[in-house]
Amino acid sequence: MRSLLVAAFVLFTATSASAAPALVPAPRWLAPAACPRPFALARPLRLPRDVDPGGFALLRERWTALGIAPPVRVAPAAAQVELRPVVSRVPGVYTLRVDSHVAIGANGGEAQFDALMTLAQLPERRGAGWTLPCVAIDDAPAMRWRIVSDDVSRGPFPTMAYAKQRIRTLASLKINGWSPYMEQVVVDPRYPYVAWPNGWTAAQLHELAVYARGFHVALIPEQQTFAHLHENLKWESLAPLAELPHGYLIAESDPRTYAYLEPLLREVTAATEPTPFVHLGADEPIDLGRGRTPRTPQVFADHVNRVAQVVRAAGSRPMIWDDAVQQDPTILRLLPRDLVIVSFHYGAEPTYRTYLDTIANAGFEQMIAPGAANWNEIYPDLTTAYANVGRFVAEAKTTRGVLGTFMTVWHDDGESLYEATWPAVAYAAASAWQRAPVDARTWHATFARAFFGSDDPRYAADLDALAAIRDGLRAGPDIPPDYLFWRDPFDPALQTAVQKIDLAALRTRAERVLSDLWTARPPLHAGALAAMRLGALRYDQLARRLQIGSEAPRYYADARTRAAQPGASGAERSLNVAKYQCWELRDALAALVPVYAAAWRAESTEPGLQRVLVKYRLAEANAQRCADALDAVERDDLVAGKPLPPWNEVLSSAR
């Protein structure tokens, strides 16, 4: 089959004016079809009225954005697209044929939707017009469930409009599950202030679930029930339930815990039903055993069994994270067999086999959860994300009882943008759908053509550059880039640690990306391109901050040396350059604020943004104090003919 697919692509490329279609995910089998000429899209494509409405809506949305005549729905007799049933025991099977007309065969509504998403990506520009290439496609997903877990609890909280846009984009990539990770997010009528200032009411959560269902995406609520509940337990009315004072773990040993959790879970499940799964969290119970509840396998299992009953009663399968059972596999024999265990492991490990086998050998079904490697990053660590996803998915496909993927997007630092994660999320979608691994060498070219709707090769090259910049930072300290960005650039230990980073090369790459993207406006997903541009800008500023952290002290040292030599000139100039560099730090941050704020507001609500902007204001103020301290040295010491104080004293006075 693989050789046939390769041959088909070679033949297609040889007989077409352009390269083979850029399809994400790639179909299982594609070959050129015999037809006298490509299918012209000069007029609206006519689909039958009974076509899947969600698929039709996304097809129309994409083609309209590309400048293709938007398709229309007509009576079956007038349609150019034929819809056929396909009888198959394999879920999700569809066929797509394009010659003198278009024929779609599908063994269900979701399969027809997926066929339409492939059709949406097929058009190719020919001169001033668009055509559909004549092709034959047979396709089906390799993994039944392709879910994305979405952290909406740690700062970035999507507006309702962007949450719906996010759902549509996920669906267009043939992702069929969206799982918002919620700690304090759902507005509980008993404690409505817990979700403040961001939250979804049950009605809003229900609205999103119904909306997602229209695109064959299941909204799978991910309601944390054990650890990571500080935002709930910090309130005095709920503080008595904490394992430790105002802590992070809710006490299993306190009956009041379940008087709080069970109504909350019933509210969440009722708002989203019918849903196949409900995720109960239960990861990282680090504080268990440190307070009033003993740390035993039975305690953990009792908690999971108790909350799982609520989910089960609503007709959904319960899920939990795997870290506790990986640390103590004896817990597994105490857990219910209908529990789905989600194995989350994020580094580029040599193998994930041990984690997979621990769950499979105990007889449980599982999902795997690689990560977008976006947390604590200026732009996602694509090299790590691709290695993590590719290897984890490949091993999962050969493991019994794996139901699918549960790709995770986290926002631990509270400031990463969701729009930056699409290359990694799409890579996971393709890896889970396709039988064969994603070709990492051509991924960015394929992704950029399909996602941005443009053949401009610079978009792929810029993704390569952003990945290379992140790889280059590995030569420096083991500090996530977003934290590195906010470190004091004048810290001597930091300056020593970053000496191995080629800062000039990093900036050259970043500025090449900025040149490409400064005025770029792709037909599709301009927000993702804006996130790339912002990532390049912050990488450039990070490297410049580190350069200034080395250069300004050297200029000051030169000024100090010259001031100590009678008759020497140039001390004032060197001192002023050091001061100007502190101003440069300030001005760069001030200029970045509106760019970052615009990107944030395009997807998330206001309260989280204000928390991030505190960092900018503090860093700007620190840079201004640095400049003011140098100005004081010039006026109080240099002009008066006094010896200039050591650099460290100047910095101390600036603080």
N, C-alpha and C positions, 0 to 999 in steps of 0.2 A: 504493500500500500504506500509506503514512504517513497519508493522509487517512482511509482505512478504519479504521486503528488509533485515530486521534483520535476519529472518530465513534463507534466502538465504546465507548470509554471514556466519552464524553459520555452515550450512551444507557444504559450500565451505571449511571452515577452517578444518572441521572434515575429509574431504575427500582428502585433499591436503597435500603435504609434507611441505608447507609453509603457511603463513598467507594469508588472502584474498588480492587480488591485491591492491597495493597502487596507487590509481587513483586520480589525481587532475586536474579538479574537479571530485567529485564522481558522477557516473551516477544516473539517476532517479531510475532505476531498474536493478538489476544484480542477476543472479541465475546460479548455476552450470548446465552445459549441459551434457547429457549422451554421453559418448564416451569411448572406451576401454582404451585409454591412452592419455596423453597430446600431443598436437601438437608439434612435434619436429622441431627445427630451425637449424638443423645441416647443411642444405643447404639453399641457398638464397630463401626467400619466393618470389613466382612469382605472380606479380600483372598484371592486364591487362594494355595495353598501354594507354588507355583512363582514367586511374586513375587521380585524381586531382594532377597536377604537384607540387604545393606547399606542399600539404600533403605528397606526396611521398618523396619530398626532405627532409622534416623534419624527417620523419620516417627513412629514410636511414641514415641521420646524427646522430640520436640518437642511432640506433642499431650499427652503425659502432663504435661509441665511447664506447659502452658497450662491444664490442667484439663479437657481434652477426653477422653472415653472412649478409652482406647488401642486402636488397631486390633488385629485378630486375623487369623490365617491359618486358612483352612478349605478344605475340599474345593471344587474348582472349581464344582460344581453349586450350592453354597450361598453363593458369593461375590457381593458387591455390586459388585465391581470386575472388569471384563473386561479381559484382556490380549490385545492383537492385534499381530501382526507388521506392520511397515510396510516396503514395498519402496521403497528410495530409494538413489540413488547419492551423495546428500549425507550425510556422516557426522553422526551425532548427532541425526537427525530424530526428533521425537516429536509425538504429538497427545494432547490431554487433553480429554475431554468430560464435563461434569457436568450431568445432568438428573435423571431418575428413578433412574438408576444412574450409575456412573463407568466410563468406558472409556479405557484407555490404549493407544495404539499407539506402537510403537518399532521402530527398525531395528537393535537390538542391546541388549546388557545395559547399557552406559553410558547410552544414550538412555533406557531404561526407568528407570534410576536418576535421571536428570535430571527426568523426568516426575514421579516420586515427590517430588522436592525441591520442585517447583512445587506439587504437591498439598499438601505439608506446610504451605506458606505461605498457602494459600487460605482456611482457615476464618475466619469472622467471628462476633463475639459478637452474639447477639440476645437481649436480656434476660438471663435466667439461663443460657441455653444457647448452643450453637454450631451454625452451619450452614455448608454449602458453597454458595457462589453458583453459579447455573446459568450455566456459561460454556463456550465453545469456544476452545481454544488450539491453535495450530500453531506449532512452535518448532524451532529448530536454532541451534547456535552460529555466530557470525560467524567466529571464529578456532578452529582445531582444538585448539591447546594453550593452556591457561590455567594457568600455573605460578606458584608463589610461592617465591622464594628466601628462606631463613630463616637468619640469622646466629646460629649456635650456638657461635661461637668466641671471643667477646669479652666474656664476663662472664655474661650471662643464659643459662643452660643448662637446657633444660626437663627436668622430671622425666619419667619414662616415661609416667605417667598424663596429664600435661598435653600431652605430645607427641601422644598419641592423641586427646585432646580437641581439640587444634589441628587434627589431620587431619580429624576429624569436622566441625568448623566450616567448614574450607576446602571440604570435599566438599559441605556443605549449600549453599554459594554457587556450586556447579557449577565449582569449581576442580579440575582433574584432574591436577595435578602439584605435588608438594612437594619442594623441593630444599634440604636442610640444607647450609649453607656450612660446610665443615670445614677447619681448618688442622691442629690438634693433637688432634682430637676422637676419631679412631678408635684404639682400643687395639691397638697393634702388638705382637704377642707378642715381637718382638725387642727392643723398647724400650718396655715397658709404662708406664714412668714418664713418658713424654712427654705422655700424655693426662691425667695426674694434675693437679689433683684432680677434674676432670670428664671424662667420656669414655664412649663407647659401645663395647662389645665387638662383634665381628662377629656374635655371636648376637643381641645387642640390636638392632643395625642391621637384621638379617634379620627380627627380630620386627616392627619398625616397617614394613618394606617389605611384609611379608605383610599386616599390619593395614591399611595404606593401600590395598592392592590390593582388599581387601574392600569399599571404598567407591569404587572406580574412580578411585583416586588413585595415580599412579605416583610412587614414591620415586626421585627423580633425584639421586644423590649428587653433591655439589659438592666434590671433593677438590682443594684448592690444591696446585699442583705446582711453582711457580716462585718468585714473590715472596710476601710475607706469611707467611713461614715462620720468623719469629724464635722463636716458642714451641717449635719443633722444634730449631732450630739453636743455641739458648742452652745446650742440654745438651752437655757436653764430648765425649760419644761421637759426636755428630753435628756438632759445631762445625767439623771439618775440611772439611765439605761447603759451608760458607758462602762466598759471594763476598767478603764483608768480615768481619772478626772478629766472630763471634757476631751476624751481621747478619740481614737479612730475605730475601735472595735466595740461592737454592741455585745452586751453580756448574754451569752447563751443561758447562764444559770439564773437569770432574772425572768420570771414569768411575764413581767410587763413588756419585755422585749417583743414578745409575739402578739401582745395586744396592740402594739404599735405596728409591727411589720405586716401582719396578716391582712388587716384592712387596706394597707397601702398596696400590697400585692394584688388584692382583689380589684382595687381601683385600676391598676395598671393592666391587668389581664382583661378586665371588662372593656376597657377603652380600646384595646387592640385586637380582640377576638373577632374572627377566628385567626389564630396565629399558630404555626406548627411548634414553635419553641418559645420558652421564656428563660432568659439567662438570669441566674440568681447570684452571680458574682462569686463570693466566698474565696477570693484570692488573697494572698499575703496576710493571713491572720497572725501577724507578727506578735501582737500583744497578748495572744491567748496564753494563759499560764502566768502572766505577769501581774494579774490582779486577783479577782475573786473567783475566777473559774479555772479549774485545772485544765492543763493541756494534755488531752488524751485523744486517741482515735475515736472513742465513743462520743465524746463531746462534739467533735467536728461533725461526725456522722449524724448525731441527733439533730443538730441544727439544720443540716441539709435535708434530712428526712422531713422535718417539720415544715419548712418553707416549700419544699417540693410538693407536699400534699395540696397546697393552695393552687399551685400551677396545674397539677394533675386534675383537680376538680373542674378546672376551666377547659379541659380538653387539650392542653398543650404539654409537650415534653419538657421537663426541667433540664437545665444545663448548668454546669459550674466550670470554673477554671481548674487547671490540673496541678498547680504547684504544690498544694498540700498533699495530694496523693502521690506525687512524685517523691516528695520528701519522706513520706511514710506510707508505703503501699498497703500496709495492713488495714488502712481505712477503707480500701476498696470492697472488702468482703462485708462491710457494714452498710453499704450504700445500695439504693434500689437499682434494679437492672435496667429500668427504663431511662435512667439518667444518661444524658449525653455529656461527655467530658471534653472540654475544649483545651487542647494542648497549645499553650502560648510560649514560644521560644523565638528570640529575636536576633541574636547574633549570627554571624556567618559561621556557624559551627561545621566541623567536618562531616558530622552525621547527626540526625535526629532520631535515629533508630531506637535508642534506648527509651526515649520518651514514648514513642509510638507503641513499642512492644509492651511496655508496662501496662498500658491501657488495654491493648488488644488481647494480651494473654490473660487478663482478668475477665474477659468476656463482655466488655463494655463497647458500645459504639462511641465514636469520637469525631470531632472536627479539629482541624489544625489551624492555628492562628499565627501566621507570620506577621511581620510588621512593616509599615511604610517607612520606618526609620526617620520620621519627621520630628519627633519630640526632641526638644533642646537643641534644635538645629536652625541655622540661618536659612538653609534650603535642604530638603531631605537628603540623607546620605544614600544616594541611589546605588552605589556599588554594594553597600551592605544589604540594602533592601532587596536587590535583585538576587544576590547570592542566597539570602535567607529564604526568599519565596521559592526560587527555582529548585533548590535542593530539598526543602521541606515538602513541597508539593510532589516532587518526583518520588520521594520515599513513601509519602502517604498513599500514592496511587497503587503501590504494591503491598499495602497493609490491609488486612481484612477489617471490616467494620468502620472504615472511614467514610463519613457521610458527605464531606466536602471541606471547603475552606471558610475561615472566619477571619479574613484580613483585618488587621487592626490599625487604626489611626488614633494616636494619642496626642495630647497637648499638655504634657507635664509642665512645661515652662510657662504655659498660659498665653503665649503670644504667637505660636506657629499658625500659619494660614492653611485652611483646608485646600484652597486652590493650588497650593504647591504640591499636593500629594498625588495628583492624577497620574503622572508617569508610573509611580509605584503601584497605585491601585489598579490601573489598567494592566500592568504586568501581571499582577495577581489574578485578575479576571481572565486574562489570556492563558496563564499557566493552568488554572483550574479547568478551563473549558477544553483546551487542546489535548489531544493524546500525546503529541510530541512536545518536547520542551520549547520554550520561546528562544529564538535565536538572539542571544544578547548582542551579537555583533551588528545586527541590523535593526534592533528593537527601536532605537530612537528615531530612525528614519521612518519605520513603519508607523510608530505611534504618532509622530508629528504629522504625517500625511493624513492619517485617519482622524486624529483628534482635532487638529487645527484646520483641517480642510484645505490645506495648501501644499503645493509641491516645492515651496521655497526650502532649499536644503539648509538654510541658516538655522532654522528652528531645531533641527536634529543636532547640528554642530554645537549649538548653544547648550543643549542638554548635556552633550558630551563634555563641554567645557565646565559646566557647573559640577558635574560628577568629578572631573579631574581636579577642580579647586578643592573640593572636600577631601579627596584623596591626598592632596598635597599638604593639607593641615595635619595629617597623621604624623608627619615628621616632627611636630611640635609637642606641646604638653597634652596629656590625656585629659583634656577639658572639652566638653561639648561646645561647639562653635558659638551657640547663642550665649552661653555663660562667658566664654572667652571674649565676646564682643563687649560685655559689660564690665570686665575686669579693669582695674586701674592700669593704664598702659605704662605708667612710670614705675610699677612694682619691679624692683631689681630681680627678684626670683623669676617673675614672668618673663622679663627680657632675656634672661639666661635660657629659659626653656624654649623660647621661640626662635632662637638663633639658627636652628636647623631648617626653619621654614623659608623657602625662597619667596619672600614677600613681593619682590618686584615681578616675578613670574606670575604669582597669584593675581596681582593687580592687572597685569597685562591681559590675562585671560578674562578677568571680570569686565574690563573695559571693552574688550572685543565683543562680549555679550551685550553690553550696554549700547555699543554702536549699532549692532544688529537690531536690537529690540526697542531702541529709543522711540521710534515712531511707528513700529510695526503694529498692524491691526489685522490679525487673521480673521477669516470669515467666521470661525467658530471658537468659542472658549477664550475670549480675550482676557478673562480674569486669570486664567492659568498662565497666560503669557505675562500679565502684569506681575504675577507672583515670581516668575523667573527673573524679570527685570529687577524687582525689589531684592531678590536674593543676590543677584550680581552686584547691585549697589551696596548692599550691606557687607558682602564679602570684600569689596573694594575698600569700604570704610574701615572694616576690621583691620585689614592689612595696613592701611594708612595710619590708623590709631597706633598700631604696634611700631610702625616706622617713627612716628612722632615721639613715642615713648623712649626711643633710642636717640633720636636726633636732637630734641630739645635739651636734654641734659648735656649733650656734647657742645651745643652752641653756648649754653650757660657756662660750661667749664672753660670754653675759650674766652668768654667775656671776663670771667673771674681771673684768668691768667693775665690777660691784657691789662685789666684794672690794677693788678699788683705790680706792673712794670712801669716805672716813671717814664713819661713821654710816649708810651705806646698808644697807638690809636686803634679804633675798631671795637672797643669794648661795648660801647653803646649799641653799635650795629648788631653784634652777636646777641646781646641781651634782648634787643627788640625782636630779632628773629625768633628766639625762644618764646617770647610773649605772643608773637603773631601765630605761632604754631598752637598755642593753647586756644587762641581765638578760632583757629581753624577747626580744632576739635569741637568747640561750641557750635560753630556755624554749620558744620556738617550734620550734627545731630538735629539742629533746628530745621534744616532743610529737609531732613528725612521724615520728620514728624508728619507733615501733611500727606506725603506719599504713602507711608505706612497706614495712616488713619483712613485714607481713601480705600486701600485694599481691604482693611478690616471691615469697614462699614458696608462694603459690597457684599459681605457674607454674614457678618455677625452683629449682634446688638451692642448698644453703646456701653453698658456698665463694665464689661471686660476690657474694653479699650482703655478706659480711664485708668485701670490698674496698671496697664502696660506703659502708658504715657508717663507715669510717675518715674520710671527708669530713665526716660529721656530727659525729664526735667532735672532730675538729680545729677545726671552725667553732664548736662549743659551747665548746671550751677558749679559743679566741680571744676570744669574747664574754665569758667569765668573766674573762679577764685584763684586758679593757677595764674591766669593772666594778671589779675589784680595784684597778686603777691610779687610777681616779677616787675610790675610797674612800680610797686612800693620800693623794691630794691634799687631800681634806677633813680628814683627821686630822693630816697632817704640815704642811700649808701654811695652809689656811683657819683652823683652830682656833688655830694659832700666830700668826696675823696676818701671815703672809708673803705676798708676791705669788704669785698662782697661775701656774704655768708655762704656756707656750703649749700649745695642743692637740696639736700635732705631737710635742712632747716627751712628753706623757702617753701618746700612742699608741706612741711608741718604747719607753717603759718597759714597756708592756703586752706587747711582743713579746720 
